[in-house]
Amino acid sequence: MTGAVYILKESIEGFRRARVSTFISVFAVAFLLVIVGAFLIVTFNLNRILDVIHSRVGIEVFIDNAYDDSQIRELEKQISLLEAVETVEFISKEKAAQVFREEFGSDVFDILEDNPLPSSFRIKLAKEFRTLDEIEQVVKQLQELSGVDDVVYRGNVIQALDKYTRYANIINIVFLVFVFLGSLFMVSNTTRLIINAKKNIIDAMRLVGATRLFLRIPFLIEGIIQGLLGGIIAMLLLYAFVNIFDLKISGLLIVDNYILILLIVTGLLFGFFGSLFATYRFLDK
């Protein structure tokens, strides 16, 4: 009980000994986390929009004109059994002509006596099969089926989506590493100043048999509190900014609450690892 009281007392006392550094550290962490939060919101919405576009980029399978209704139904069954296929929509010759009319403003039958447009299937793939490599594998499977005249898909669009998603994720990771190192530096520097301010007390505690863990705990608590305060401030600032400027746009920009909560957890972790790094580097000297 006495040890717990001492740890709590020393944790609070550390802030008094380095008030200015603690203040700067907390707000520096908060500033970095606000940037992280804004970037996460942008990345989250970009990935969400890309997923929506991905889901709408399907595969169109044109059916051999010689196939009758029963053969078409059998072909549809074969396609639907493929693991990657989520849904199959049959587009009859008549529906294809209607789509042509809606898009080009004229009836195909006004130009030609017969309807030359083939029947087709519009295929939507399961989410895990929407990358370019997976789609190309599915296209090969479809082309091998009897009765398939041609397979069309927008490979260039999918390739561009994959590239932008990959770039966004790489930038996100690099940015998070940068912020982590910045927060690590700020918290560890403040912890170093507190350690120096308490050097005489630390030496006295060592003489009476205090273990390294016992000496470390107050500084770890101080670091966690710094990171936690930085995370809370960042969450409040970002929440206020989003709501004051009414940045939430239905269907386009969504600010998920889990991102705000993640800022607090991230701040806490930054504070813990920053103080842990400082205690291992400066406390054992």
Backbone as CSV, one residue per row, in Angstrom:
resi,resn,N_x,N_y,N_z,CA_x,CA_y,CA_z,C_x,C_y,C_z
1,MET,0.840,-1.210,0.000,0.000,0.000,0.000,0.867,1.248,0.000
2,THR,1.935,1.207,0.862,2.848,2.346,0.935,3.542,2.565,-0.401
3,GLY,3.933,1.445,-1.050,4.582,1.544,-2.353,3.674,2.146,-3.398
4,ALA,2.407,1.770,-3.385,1.448,2.300,-4.352,1.243,3.794,-4.148
5,VAL,1.165,4.218,-2.882,1.006,5.643,-2.571,2.220,6.414,-3.052
6,TYR,3.417,5.843,-2.808,4.647,6.510,-3.248,4.670,6.675,-4.764
7,ILE,4.316,5.593,-5.496,4.319,5.636,-6.963,3.365,6.700,-7.482
8,LEU,2.160,6.747,-6.906,1.171,7.739,-7.335,1.651,9.151,-7.032
9,LYS,2.221,9.332,-5.840,2.710,10.649,-5.424,3.840,11.114,-6.334
10,GLU,4.769,10.221,-6.622,5.904,10.578,-7.472,5.475,10.837,-8.917
11,SER,4.458,10.124,-9.359,3.954,10.347,-10.726,3.400,11.752,-10.875
12,ILE,2.638,12.183,-9.873,2.060,13.540,-9.902,3.145,14.592,-9.692
13,GLU,4.103,14.269,-8.810,5.180,15.205,-8.503,6.045,15.467,-9.729
14,GLY,6.174,14.451,-10.588,6.989,14.614,-11.779,6.480,15.708,-12.687
15,PHE,5.168,15.868,-12.785,4.594,16.923,-13.623,4.939,18.303,-13.071
16,ARG,4.975,18.413,-11.730,5.285,19.712,-11.109,6.733,20.115,-11.381
17,ARG,7.617,19.114,-11.403,9.034,19.396,-11.595,9.360,19.789,-13.044
18,ALA,8.515,19.390,-13.975,8.758,19.724,-15.391,7.459,20.188,-16.029
19,ARG,6.894,21.236,-15.426,5.568,21.703,-15.893,5.590,22.142,-17.353
20,VAL,6.585,22.976,-17.697,6.636,23.526,-19.052,6.851,22.416,-20.078
21,SER,7.795,21.520,-19.782,8.081,20.420,-20.704,6.873,19.496,-20.859
22,THR,6.199,19.240,-19.740,5.012,18.384,-19.792,3.925,19.025,-20.645
23,PHE,3.711,20.328,-20.438,2.708,21.061,-21.207,3.022,20.995,-22.702
24,ILE,4.286,21.250,-23.045,4.700,21.222,-24.450,4.537,19.816,-25.022
25,SER,4.927,18.811,-24.237,4.836,17.422,-24.692,3.391,17.019,-24.959
26,VAL,2.489,17.344,-24.032,1.082,16.971,-24.176,0.484,17.591,-25.428
27,PHE,0.750,18.880,-25.639,0.142,19.554,-26.788,0.843,19.194,-28.101
28,ALA,2.127,18.839,-28.026,2.810,18.363,-29.234,2.224,17.022,-29.664
29,VAL,2.005,16.128,-28.698,1.385,14.835,-28.992,-0.027,15.050,-29.539
30,ALA,-0.771,15.981,-28.921,-2.133,16.271,-29.376,-2.125,16.785,-30.817
31,PHE,-1.194,17.691,-31.115,-1.093,18.256,-32.467,-0.798,17.157,-33.489
32,LEU,0.171,16.286,-33.165,0.514,15.198,-34.068,-0.662,14.234,-34.259
33,LEU,-1.387,13.977,-33.183,-2.530,13.059,-33.272,-3.690,13.670,-34.051
34,VAL,-3.861,14.989,-33.979,-4.895,15.654,-34.794,-4.593,15.439,-36.276
35,ILE,-3.319,15.596,-36.635,-2.924,15.366,-38.030,-3.172,13.911,-38.426
36,VAL,-2.802,12.994,-37.512,-3.045,11.575,-37.767,-4.537,11.307,-37.945
37,GLY,-5.356,11.887,-37.053,-6.800,11.705,-37.132,-7.371,12.202,-38.445
38,ALA,-6.925,13.394,-38.872,-7.402,13.945,-40.141,-7.000,13.040,-41.305
39,PHE,-5.765,12.541,-41.237,-5.284,11.666,-42.300,-6.033,10.345,-42.302
40,LEU,-6.338,9.804,-41.115,-7.097,8.556,-41.028,-8.504,8.728,-41.597
41,ILE,-9.119,9.882,-41.335,-10.458,10.149,-41.872,-10.427,10.170,-43.400
42,VAL,-9.416,10.861,-43.947,-9.282,10.922,-45.407,-9.029,9.528,-45.980
43,THR,-8.111,8.776,-45.347,-7.771,7.434,-45.827,-8.963,6.495,-45.720
44,PHE,-9.679,6.564,-44.587,-10.855,5.715,-44.382,-11.902,5.958,-45.466
45,ASN,-12.163,7.231,-45.755,-13.179,7.562,-46.761,-12.705,7.242,-48.173
46,LEU,-11.403,7.419,-48.431,-10.871,7.075,-49.745,-10.994,5.575,-49.992
47,ASN,-10.603,4.765,-49.000,-10.715,3.309,-49.137,-12.167,2.867,-49.285
48,ARG,-13.064,3.553,-48.556,-14.489,3.213,-48.634,-15.035,3.505,-50.031
49,ILE,-14.669,4.674,-50.581,-15.135,5.053,-51.918,-14.555,4.109,-52.971
50,LEU,-13.270,3.766,-52.808,-12.637,2.838,-53.744,-13.293,1.464,-53.689
51,ASP,-13.689,1.032,-52.476,-14.394,-0.247,-52.344,-15.734,-0.225,-53.066
52,VAL,-16.439,0.914,-52.972,-17.727,1.053,-53.655,-17.525,0.977,-55.171
53,ILE,-16.502,1.697,-55.655,-16.223,1.676,-57.101,-15.826,0.269,-57.533
54,HIS,-14.988,-0.379,-56.703,-14.579,-1.754,-56.990,-15.798,-2.670,-57.145
55,SER,-16.770,-2.491,-56.236,-17.943,-3.374,-56.248,-18.803,-3.159,-57.490
56,ARG,-18.691,-1.982,-58.105,-19.503,-1.679,-59.285,-18.787,-1.993,-60.596
57,VAL,-17.488,-2.256,-60.490,-16.748,-2.654,-61.686,-16.863,-4.170,-61.810
58,GLY,-17.805,-4.614,-62.625,-18.066,-6.044,-62.757,-17.492,-6.605,-64.044
59,ILE,-17.874,-7.833,-64.301,-17.442,-8.533,-65.522,-18.683,-8.811,-66.360
60,GLU,-18.573,-8.564,-67.656,-19.693,-8.855,-68.557,-19.307,-10.021,-69.462
61,VAL,-20.151,-11.049,-69.426,-19.912,-12.259,-70.215,-20.945,-12.312,-71.340
62,PHE,-20.486,-12.252,-72.593,-21.392,-12.307,-73.749,-21.600,-13.761,-74.174
63,ILE,-22.866,-14.075,-74.400,-23.264,-15.457,-74.676,-23.323,-15.705,-76.183
64,ASP,-22.932,-16.906,-76.557,-23.019,-17.321,-77.962,-24.466,-17.185,-78.443
65,ASN,-24.664,-16.498,-79.577,-26.012,-16.263,-80.122,-26.754,-17.554,-80.455
66,ALA,-26.016,-18.629,-80.651,-26.641,-19.909,-81.013,-27.251,-20.614,-79.805
67,TYR,-26.997,-20.134,-78.622,-27.492,-20.794,-77.411,-28.973,-20.497,-77.191
68,ASP,-29.731,-21.567,-76.842,-31.155,-21.380,-76.538,-31.336,-21.152,-75.039
69,ASP,-32.586,-21.010,-74.605,-32.873,-20.665,-73.207,-32.345,-21.697,-72.218
70,SER,-32.509,-22.976,-72.512,-32.068,-24.015,-71.586,-30.540,-24.033,-71.463
71,GLN,-29.848,-23.805,-72.571,-28.392,-23.765,-72.543,-27.890,-22.537,-71.772
72,ILE,-28.626,-21.434,-71.931,-28.259,-20.210,-71.207,-28.414,-20.415,-69.701
73,ARG,-29.502,-21.082,-69.308,-29.732,-21.354,-67.877,-28.634,-22.271,-67.318
74,GLU,-28.213,-23.236,-68.105,-27.141,-24.139,-67.676,-25.814,-23.391,-67.524
75,LEU,-25.566,-22.482,-68.478,-24.344,-21.674,-68.408,-24.367,-20.760,-67.183
76,GLU,-25.536,-20.190,-66.903,-25.677,-19.329,-65.717,-25.389,-20.115,-64.439
77,LYS,-25.870,-21.357,-64.401,-25.630,-22.214,-63.241,-24.141,-22.482,-63.063
78,GLN,-23.440,-22.753,-64.163,-21.999,-23.017,-64.105,-21.233,-21.790,-63.587
79,ILE,-21.643,-20.628,-64.052,-20.966,-19.393,-63.623,-21.207,-19.126,-62.144
80,SER,-22.448,-19.315,-61.701,-22.790,-19.035,-60.301,-22.079,-19.970,-59.330
81,LEU,-21.628,-21.136,-59.822,-20.920,-22.097,-58.964,-19.449,-21.728,-58.749
82,LEU,-18.943,-20.793,-59.535,-17.557,-20.363,-59.352,-17.399,-19.669,-57.998
83,GLU,-16.330,-19.978,-57.296,-16.112,-19.481,-55.934,-16.090,-17.956,-55.865
84,ALA,-15.527,-17.310,-56.882,-15.349,-15.855,-56.846,-16.627,-15.080,-57.137
85,VAL,-17.633,-15.751,-57.694,-18.847,-15.071,-58.149,-19.817,-14.854,-56.990
86,GLU,-20.232,-13.592,-56.814,-21.216,-13.264,-55.775,-22.628,-13.247,-56.340
87,THR,-22.823,-12.545,-57.463,-24.137,-12.516,-58.107,-23.980,-12.597,-59.626
88,VAL,-25.002,-13.145,-60.280,-25.035,-13.222,-61.745,-26.368,-12.638,-62.208
89,GLU,-26.310,-11.642,-63.086,-27.532,-11.026,-63.626,-27.598,-11.297,-65.135
90,PHE,-28.698,-11.871,-65.562,-28.871,-12.165,-66.978,-29.422,-10.937,-67.698
91,ILE,-28.768,-10.551,-68.795,-29.209,-9.429,-69.629,-29.648,-10.006,-70.980
92,SER,-30.958,-10.008,-71.207,-31.480,-10.560,-72.459,-31.177,-9.627,-73.627
93,LYS,-31.374,-10.116,-74.849,-31.176,-9.299,-76.037,-32.094,-8.074,-76.005
94,GLU,-33.343,-8.275,-75.532,-34.305,-7.177,-75.462,-33.851,-6.105,-74.469
95,LYS,-33.327,-6.554,-73.300,-32.867,-5.591,-72.291,-31.626,-4.856,-72.777
96,ALA,-30.764,-5.561,-73.503,-29.573,-4.934,-74.067,-29.965,-3.836,-75.052
97,ALA,-31.015,-4.091,-75.839,-31.507,-3.087,-76.785,-32.082,-1.880,-76.055
98,GLN,-32.756,-2.127,-74.921,-33.315,-1.039,-74.121,-32.205,-0.165,-73.536
99,VAL,-31.146,-0.802,-73.065,-30.004,-0.057,-72.526,-29.355,0.777,-73.624
100,PHE,-29.244,0.196,-74.827,-28.680,0.916,-75.970,-29.519,2.161,-76.277
101,ARG,-30.833,1.982,-76.236,-31.751,3.080,-76.522,-31.591,4.204,-75.484
102,GLU,-31.461,3.826,-74.205,-31.344,4.817,-73.138,-30.019,5.576,-73.204
103,GLU,-28.966,4.890,-73.624,-27.646,5.516,-73.636,-27.387,6.337,-74.888
104,PHE,-27.930,5.881,-76.045,-27.619,6.540,-77.305,-28.800,7.295,-77.913
105,GLY,-29.961,7.192,-77.292,-31.104,7.988,-77.725,-31.761,7.522,-79.008
106,SER,-31.443,6.326,-79.463,-32.103,5.805,-80.662,-32.312,4.310,-80.503
107,ASP,-33.281,3.810,-81.175,-33.618,2.388,-81.081,-32.778,1.604,-82.081
108,VAL,-32.120,0.570,-81.593,-31.280,-0.235,-82.466,-32.084,-0.832,-83.622
109,PHE,-33.376,-1.056,-83.392,-34.211,-1.644,-84.457,-34.525,-0.638,-85.550
110,ASP,-34.324,0.679,-85.288,-34.506,1.682,-86.333,-33.349,1.663,-87.322
111,ILE,-32.221,1.103,-86.890,-31.023,1.071,-87.730,-30.917,-0.259,-88.467
112,LEU,-31.182,-1.331,-87.729,-31.088,-2.671,-88.311,-32.424,-3.398,-88.190
113,GLU,-32.662,-4.353,-89.098,-33.913,-5.096,-89.056,-33.955,-6.039,-87.857
114,ASP,-32.823,-6.672,-87.562,-32.753,-7.605,-86.440,-31.927,-7.007,-85.309
115,ASN,-32.170,-7.499,-84.125,-31.411,-7.067,-82.958,-30.074,-7.802,-82.940
116,PRO,-28.945,-7.099,-83.186,-27.636,-7.768,-83.242,-26.978,-7.915,-81.868
117,LEU,-27.583,-7.307,-80.859,-26.963,-7.307,-79.530,-27.099,-8.676,-78.874
118,PRO,-26.010,-9.216,-78.357,-26.074,-10.558,-77.762,-26.593,-10.512,-76.327
119,SER,-27.084,-11.645,-75.865,-27.426,-11.769,-74.447,-26.121,-11.825,-73.652
120,SER,-26.206,-11.491,-72.384,-24.980,-11.491,-71.582,-25.304,-11.705,-70.106
121,PHE,-24.271,-11.925,-69.345,-24.361,-11.993,-67.889,-23.503,-10.872,-67.303
122,ARG,-24.067,-10.173,-66.328,-23.264,-9.211,-65.559,-22.908,-9.869,-64.236
123,ILE,-21.641,-9.984,-63.999,-21.156,-10.724,-62.833,-20.549,-9.772,-61.806
124,LYS,-20.998,-9.932,-60.578,-20.410,-9.192,-59.464,-19.595,-10.178,-58.636
125,LEU,-18.348,-9.836,-58.375,-17.457,-10.729,-57.657,-17.513,-10.485,-56.148
126,ALA,-17.193,-11.517,-55.382,-17.083,-11.379,-53.927,-15.935,-10.428,-53.604
127,LYS,-16.021,-9.765,-52.472,-15.080,-8.697,-52.122,-13.627,-9.132,-52.189
128,GLU,-13.350,-10.350,-51.701,-11.961,-10.817,-51.643,-11.389,-11.167,-53.007
129,PHE,-12.217,-11.129,-54.069,-11.759,-11.472,-55.411,-11.774,-10.262,-56.348
130,ARG,-11.723,-9.048,-55.797,-11.854,-7.855,-56.632,-10.532,-7.196,-56.994
131,THR,-9.409,-7.846,-56.681,-8.118,-7.321,-57.121,-7.894,-7.721,-58.567
132,LEU,-6.977,-7.023,-59.227,-6.745,-7.261,-60.648,-6.302,-8.695,-60.914
133,ASP,-5.409,-9.221,-60.098,-4.915,-10.590,-60.300,-6.039,-11.616,-60.172
134,GLU,-6.886,-11.428,-59.159,-8.003,-12.361,-58.954,-9.000,-12.273,-60.101
135,ILE,-9.288,-11.057,-60.540,-10.243,-10.863,-61.636,-9.742,-11.534,-62.915
136,GLU,-8.452,-11.399,-63.188,-7.894,-12.018,-64.393,-7.993,-13.540,-64.333
137,GLN,-7.842,-14.101,-63.129,-8.012,-15.546,-62.969,-9.456,-15.966,-63.253
138,VAL,-10.412,-15.164,-62.758,-11.830,-15.459,-62.994,-12.153,-15.349,-64.479
139,VAL,-11.596,-14.324,-65.141,-11.824,-14.140,-66.580,-11.347,-15.368,-67.362
140,LYS,-10.193,-15.913,-66.983,-9.678,-17.115,-67.644,-10.636,-18.292,-67.464
141,GLN,-11.183,-18.410,-66.248,-12.140,-19.495,-65.977,-13.398,-19.334,-66.830
142,LEU,-13.868,-18.100,-66.943,-15.079,-17.831,-67.719,-14.859,-18.100,-69.203
143,GLN,-13.685,-17.718,-69.705,-13.396,-17.904,-71.129,-13.327,-19.383,-71.521
144,GLU,-13.054,-20.242,-70.550,-12.962,-21.676,-70.819,-14.325,-22.363,-70.868
145,LEU,-15.376,-21.647,-70.411,-16.717,-22.241,-70.393,-17.309,-22.283,-71.803
146,SER,-17.949,-23.374,-72.113,-18.614,-23.510,-73.412,-19.815,-22.569,-73.478
147,GLY,-19.954,-21.864,-74.604,-21.068,-20.938,-74.780,-20.711,-19.503,-74.482
148,VAL,-19.499,-19.254,-73.959,-19.045,-17.886,-73.690,-18.378,-17.351,-74.951
149,ASP,-18.961,-16.309,-75.506,-18.446,-15.722,-76.743,-17.318,-14.728,-76.452
150,ASP,-17.479,-13.932,-75.401,-16.456,-12.937,-75.054,-16.634,-12.526,-73.587
151,VAL,-15.545,-12.099,-72.971,-15.577,-11.616,-71.586,-14.964,-10.228,-71.561
152,VAL,-15.702,-9.270,-71.007,-15.248,-7.878,-70.979,-15.197,-7.395,-69.531
153,TYR,-14.117,-6.744,-69.170,-13.999,-6.115,-67.844,-13.075,-4.907,-67.963
154,ARG,-13.206,-3.975,-67.035,-12.429,-2.740,-67.089,-11.131,-2.900,-66.296
155,GLY,-10.179,-3.567,-66.925,-8.919,-3.842,-66.258,-8.144,-2.592,-65.912
156,ASN,-8.180,-1.559,-66.799,-7.437,-0.324,-66.533,-7.996,0.418,-65.321
157,VAL,-9.332,0.375,-65.160,-9.952,1.031,-64.007,-9.554,0.313,-62.714
158,ILE,-9.611,-1.012,-62.741,-9.265,-1.802,-61.564,-7.793,-1.617,-61.206
159,GLN,-6.941,-1.570,-62.218,-5.509,-1.382,-61.989,-5.250,-0.028,-61.325
160,ALA,-5.946,1.012,-61.801,-5.788,2.342,-61.209,-6.273,2.361,-59.758
161,LEU,-7.404,1.696,-59.497,-7.934,1.641,-58.128,-6.966,0.931,-57.186
162,ASP,-6.415,-0.189,-57.644,-5.450,-0.931,-56.831,-4.216,-0.088,-56.534
163,LYS,-3.763,0.661,-57.535,-2.566,1.486,-57.364,-2.811,2.587,-56.341
164,TYR,-3.957,3.293,-56.449,-4.250,4.385,-55.523,-4.473,3.867,-54.099
165,THR,-5.100,2.691,-53.977,-5.299,2.100,-52.651,-3.964,1.750,-52.020
166,ARG,-3.074,1.182,-52.817,-1.749,0.799,-52.320,-0.958,2.040,-51.894
167,TYR,-0.991,3.088,-52.700,-0.284,4.323,-52.367,-0.817,4.935,-51.068
168,ALA,-2.149,4.944,-50.938,-2.772,5.530,-49.741,-2.351,4.777,-48.488
169,ASN,-2.295,3.455,-48.569,-1.911,2.655,-47.405,-0.435,2.839,-47.056
170,ILE,0.426,2.948,-48.072,1.858,3.167,-47.822,2.077,4.516,-47.160
171,ILE,1.414,5.558,-47.684,1.544,6.902,-47.101,1.045,6.904,-45.669
172,ASN,-0.034,6.190,-45.429,-0.608,6.113,-44.086,0.388,5.497,-43.098
173,ILE,1.054,4.414,-43.508,2.022,3.742,-42.641,3.227,4.633,-42.383
174,VAL,3.751,5.262,-43.452,4.907,6.154,-43.303,4.578,7.318,-42.373
175,PHE,3.388,7.877,-42.555,2.977,9.018,-41.743,2.829,8.609,-40.278
176,LEU,2.271,7.425,-40.036,2.089,6.950,-38.669,3.441,6.721,-37.991
177,VAL,4.408,6.187,-38.740,5.759,5.991,-38.194,6.381,7.332,-37.828
178,PHE,6.218,8.325,-38.703,6.744,9.667,-38.445,6.149,10.254,-37.166
179,VAL,4.844,10.137,-37.028,4.171,10.675,-35.846,4.595,9.915,-34.591
180,PHE,4.741,8.595,-34.720,5.173,7.793,-33.573,6.550,8.239,-33.094
181,LEU,7.482,8.462,-34.035,8.826,8.888,-33.659,8.805,10.289,-33.035
182,GLY,7.951,11.175,-33.588,7.827,12.511,-33.015,7.285,12.476,-31.597
183,SER,6.255,11.665,-31.389,5.669,11.534,-30.048,6.655,10.865,-29.091
184,LEU,7.365,9.871,-29.581,8.372,9.181,-28.770,9.427,10.169,-28.281
185,PHE,9.867,11.040,-29.180,10.877,12.035,-28.819,10.352,13.005,-27.765
186,MET,9.138,13.521,-27.968,8.586,14.513,-27.037,8.388,13.927,-25.645
187,VAL,7.765,12.759,-25.567,7.487,12.145,-24.266,8.782,11.720,-23.581
188,SER,9.690,11.117,-24.342,10.947,10.647,-23.741,11.800,11.818,-23.275
189,ASN,11.749,12.934,-23.999,12.518,14.114,-23.588,11.977,14.684,-22.281
190,THR,10.648,14.728,-22.161,10.043,15.205,-20.910,10.380,14.262,-19.761
191,THR,10.322,12.963,-20.017,10.670,11.975,-18.985,12.125,12.120,-18.570
192,ARG,13.007,12.392,-19.522,14.427,12.594,-19.217,14.615,13.777,-18.275
193,LEU,13.900,14.877,-18.539,14.003,16.057,-17.674,13.511,15.757,-16.263
194,ILE,12.442,14.976,-16.171,11.909,14.619,-14.843,12.906,13.714,-14.102
195,ILE,13.520,12.788,-14.847,14.520,11.902,-14.235,15.691,12.723,-13.692
196,ASN,16.155,13.692,-14.488,17.263,14.544,-14.038,16.879,15.366,-12.816
197,ALA,15.617,15.845,-12.772,15.160,16.651,-11.640,15.052,15.820,-10.355
198,LYS,14.878,14.502,-10.510,14.697,13.621,-9.347,15.917,12.728,-9.109
199,LYS,17.067,13.125,-9.673,18.250,12.271,-9.602,18.642,11.932,-8.158
200,ASN,18.621,12.935,-7.275,19.011,12.698,-5.877,18.060,11.711,-5.191
201,ILE,16.766,11.868,-5.471,15.769,10.970,-4.868,15.954,9.549,-5.403
202,ILE,16.226,9.436,-6.698,16.425,8.119,-7.307,17.644,7.424,-6.701
203,ASP,18.738,8.184,-6.528,19.950,7.604,-5.931,19.683,7.138,-4.505
204,ALA,18.902,7.924,-3.762,18.584,7.550,-2.371,17.729,6.292,-2.341
205,MET,16.776,6.184,-3.271,15.921,5.003,-3.316,16.733,3.754,-3.673
206,ARG,17.715,3.904,-4.546,18.559,2.770,-4.894,19.347,2.273,-3.676
207,LEU,19.798,3.220,-2.859,20.579,2.860,-1.668,19.768,2.048,-0.670
208,VAL,18.456,2.278,-0.637,17.616,1.541,0.326,16.995,0.289,-0.322
209,GLY,17.471,-0.036,-1.539,17.073,-1.303,-2.137,15.939,-1.269,-3.133
210,ALA,15.576,-0.093,-3.640,14.487,-0.005,-4.631,14.893,-0.703,-5.927
211,THR,14.008,-1.498,-6.477,14.297,-2.210,-7.718,14.144,-1.287,-8.918
212,ARG,14.683,-1.704,-10.065,14.569,-0.905,-11.283,13.101,-0.744,-11.689
213,LEU,12.331,-1.818,-11.557,10.908,-1.755,-11.912,10.178,-0.743,-11.037
214,PHE,10.467,-0.766,-9.727,9.813,0.156,-8.791,10.137,1.608,-9.148
215,LEU,11.382,1.867,-9.543,11.782,3.229,-9.926,11.182,3.639,-11.269
216,ARG,10.976,2.642,-12.134,10.481,2.929,-13.475,8.988,3.259,-13.506
217,ILE,8.209,2.608,-12.665,6.742,2.710,-12.743,6.224,4.148,-12.706
218,PRO,6.693,5.032,-11.793,6.171,6.410,-11.795,6.368,7.119,-13.126
219,PHE,7.517,6.896,-13.771,7.790,7.549,-15.054,6.911,6.971,-16.169
220,LEU,6.635,5.663,-16.090,5.733,5.060,-17.072,4.325,5.623,-16.929
221,ILE,3.889,5.797,-15.685,2.561,6.380,-15.440,2.506,7.816,-15.956
222,GLU,3.595,8.578,-15.704,3.644,9.956,-16.205,3.556,9.988,-17.726
223,GLY,4.280,9.082,-18.383,4.236,9.031,-19.850,2.858,8.662,-20.364
224,ILE,2.231,7.676,-19.707,0.881,7.265,-20.112,-0.100,8.425,-19.962
225,ILE,0.016,9.166,-18.857,-0.878,10.312,-18.631,-0.658,11.379,-19.692
226,GLN,0.619,11.644,-20.036,0.912,12.618,-21.089,0.256,12.210,-22.411
227,GLY,0.474,10.955,-22.791,-0.105,10.474,-24.050,-1.618,10.459,-24.019
228,LEU,-2.184,10.064,-22.864,-3.636,10.012,-22.721,-4.248,11.404,-22.837
229,LEU,-3.621,12.389,-22.163,-4.109,13.773,-22.255,-3.997,14.283,-23.688
230,GLY,-2.876,13.964,-24.345,-2.706,14.373,-25.739,-3.769,13.764,-26.635
231,GLY,-4.084,12.488,-26.398,-5.117,11.814,-27.182,-6.497,12.399,-26.966
232,ILE,-6.819,12.712,-25.704,-8.137,13.300,-25.390,-8.270,14.677,-26.023
233,ILE,-7.210,15.493,-25.906,-7.235,16.829,-26.511,-7.386,16.725,-28.032
234,ALA,-6.638,15.802,-28.639,-6.726,15.605,-30.093,-8.132,15.187,-30.501
235,MET,-8.734,14.276,-29.743,-10.088,13.815,-30.046,-11.083,14.969,-29.968
236,LEU,-10.981,15.776,-28.893,-11.906,16.902,-28.720,-11.738,17.946,-29.820
237,LEU,-10.480,18.230,-30.179,-10.223,19.221,-31.229,-10.765,18.747,-32.572
238,LEU,-10.508,17.485,-32.897,-10.969,16.950,-34.178,-12.490,16.856,-34.217
239,TYR,-13.082,16.426,-33.106,-14.541,16.329,-33.028,-15.178,17.711,-33.193
240,ALA,-14.600,18.712,-32.501,-15.131,20.082,-32.591,-14.978,20.620,-34.009
241,PHE,-13.821,20.368,-34.624,-13.565,20.871,-35.966,-14.549,20.268,-36.973
242,VAL,-14.751,18.959,-36.886,-15.652,18.272,-37.817,-17.081,18.775,-37.674
243,ASN,-17.537,18.965,-36.415,-18.926,19.364,-36.182,-19.165,20.857,-36.376
244,ILE,-18.189,21.689,-36.013,-18.352,23.135,-36.202,-18.449,23.474,-37.686
245,PHE,-17.580,22.869,-38.474,-17.568,23.145,-39.915,-18.461,22.191,-40.702
246,ASP,-19.175,21.317,-39.961,-20.144,20.408,-40.562,-19.531,19.669,-41.760
247,LEU,-18.414,18.961,-41.492,-17.686,18.292,-42.566,-18.291,16.959,-42.976
248,LYS,-19.198,16.439,-42.157,-19.801,15.148,-42.499,-20.743,15.314,-43.690
249,ILE,-20.468,14.580,-44.747,-21.295,14.628,-45.950,-21.826,13.225,-46.194
250,SER,-23.132,13.098,-46.144,-23.759,11.780,-46.272,-23.359,11.100,-47.574
251,GLY,-22.845,9.874,-47.440,-22.473,9.092,-48.599,-21.126,9.438,-49.187
252,LEU,-20.518,10.577,-48.803,-19.235,10.984,-49.357,-18.156,11.036,-48.285
253,LEU,-18.414,11.780,-47.210,-17.440,11.891,-46.128,-18.086,11.439,-44.825
254,ILE,-17.547,10.371,-44.268,-18.062,9.822,-43.013,-16.948,9.879,-41.973
255,VAL,-17.278,10.385,-40.787,-16.314,10.422,-39.688,-16.759,9.393,-38.661
256,ASP,-16.109,8.245,-38.676,-16.482,7.154,-37.781,-15.967,7.435,-36.375
257,ASN,-16.801,7.156,-35.367,-16.414,7.413,-33.980,-15.216,6.588,-33.540
258,TYR,-15.004,5.443,-34.190,-13.884,4.599,-33.774,-12.547,5.297,-34.031
259,ILE,-12.502,6.212,-35.024,-11.277,6.959,-35.295,-10.961,7.883,-34.128
260,LEU,-12.006,8.520,-33.565,-11.806,9.409,-32.428,-11.328,8.636,-31.204
261,ILE,-11.918,7.462,-30.980,-11.499,6.618,-29.851,-10.069,6.116,-30.081
262,LEU,-9.749,5.819,-31.333,-8.411,5.326,-31.671,-7.338,6.359,-31.327
263,LEU,-7.672,7.643,-31.430,-6.718,8.694,-31.087,-6.314,8.618,-29.616
264,ILE,-7.288,8.359,-28.748,-6.988,8.254,-27.309,-6.088,7.046,-27.042
265,VAL,-6.441,5.906,-27.627,-5.649,4.682,-27.438,-4.237,4.876,-27.995
266,THR,-4.137,5.509,-29.176,-2.837,5.744,-29.794,-1.991,6.677,-28.937
267,GLY,-2.618,7.737,-28.404,-1.899,8.655,-27.522,-1.373,7.951,-26.291
268,LEU,-2.182,7.095,-25.709,-1.775,6.325,-24.525,-0.563,5.447,-24.854
269,LEU,-0.601,4.776,-25.997,0.509,3.904,-26.394,1.773,4.713,-26.674
270,PHE,1.614,5.866,-27.342,2.765,6.728,-27.598,3.413,7.156,-26.284
271,GLY,2.578,7.542,-25.312,3.097,7.965,-24.018,3.824,6.845,-23.294
272,PHE,3.256,5.650,-23.345,3.868,4.506,-22.663,5.229,4.167,-23.272
273,PHE,5.280,4.049,-24.582,6.538,3.662,-25.227,7.582,4.785,-25.145
274,GLY,7.125,6.040,-25.175,8.059,7.159,-25.027,8.729,7.150,-23.666
275,SER,7.948,6.963,-22.608,8.507,6.932,-21.254,9.325,5.663,-21.032
276,LEU,8.893,4.543,-21.622,9.644,3.293,-21.499,11.028,3.436,-22.132
277,PHE,11.068,4.059,-23.295,12.337,4.295,-23.976,13.245,5.178,-23.121
278,ALA,12.676,6.229,-22.534,13.478,7.171,-21.733,14.008,6.499,-20.465
279,THR,13.211,5.674,-19.810,13.671,5.034,-18.579,14.795,4.045,-18.847
280,TYR,14.712,3.340,-19.951,15.770,2.392,-20.294,17.051,3.116,-20.700
281,ARG,16.886,4.317,-21.273,18.058,5.038,-21.754,18.704,5.892,-20.674
282,PHE,17.883,6.516,-19.807,18.428,7.495,-18.861,18.395,7.068,-17.402
283,LEU,17.442,6.219,-17.038,17.286,5.890,-15.619,18.392,4.970,-15.123
284,ASP,18.907,4.100,-15.985,19.892,3.112,-15.564,21.329,3.641,-15.592
285,LYS,21.474,4.900,-15.940,22.838,5.466,-15.990,23.362,5.721,-14.589
